[in-house]
């Protein structure tokens, strides 16, 4: 991480800190996804997202969305138990 110069304005220093924190946050988010969520859970999330983005079929697929959401919750619970060693 770059040392903050006293020659820079407070706003520049603040902006630099925000940028650094955003980068750290992004890395932690990627690490969380890589370690906590299984491939199956990601597939279910993508499937549900595809259904939700098609607004014309959203009402028709309400039961499918509900079922997928339930499976996603169960898989996330199982993923967390696996990672926590339960």
N, C-alpha and C positions, 0 to 999 in steps of 0.2 A: 504494500500500500504506500502510496506517495505521501511524503511528509508535507503537512500543510504549511505554506509560506506565510509569513506575517506581512509580506508585500501585497498579498491578495486581499480583496475586499471580503467582508463578512459574507456577502451574498455568494461570492465565488466559492468560498470555503464551504458554505452550507450546501451549495449545489454539488460540490465534489463529494461531500459526505453522503448525500442522498444517492448519488450515482453508485458509490461504493456499497452502500447498504442494499441497494436494489440488486446488484450483482451477487452479493452474498445470499440474498433471499432466493434468487433464481437458482443458484447452485443447490441450496437446501431443498427447494421444491423438487428439483430433478432427482436428487438423492432419495427423497421421501417416496417418490413415485417408483423409482427403481427397486427399492428395498421392501416397500410395504404392500404394493398392489401386484397381484399375480397377473399373468398374461390373460387368463380366462376373465378376470374382473375387467381388465381393459377392453377386451372384446365385447363384453356385455355393455359397458359404458358407451362404446362406439355404436353398437347396435341401437341402444335406446336413443342416443343423440340423432342418429339417422332418421328414426321414426318421428322424433320431436321436431325436426327441422322441416318435415313435410306437413305443413299446416292443413292441407286438404284431407289428409288421412288421419289426423290426430284424434278426432272423435271416434273414428272407426277402430282405431288401435288402442283405445283406452285400457282394455283388459291386458293387451300385450305389454303396454307400458308399465302397468301395475305389476305384472308378473316379472318383467325384467328388473324393475326397481327392487322387488323382493329378493330376487337372485343376487343382485348387486350387493344389497345389504348383507346377505348371508355370506357371500364370498369375501367381502371386506372384513367381516367378523372373523372368518376362518383365516384370512391372511394375517390379521393382527395377532391371533392366537398362535399361528405358526411362527411369526417373527418374535413373539414374546416368550416362546418356548413352553406354552401351556400344553 
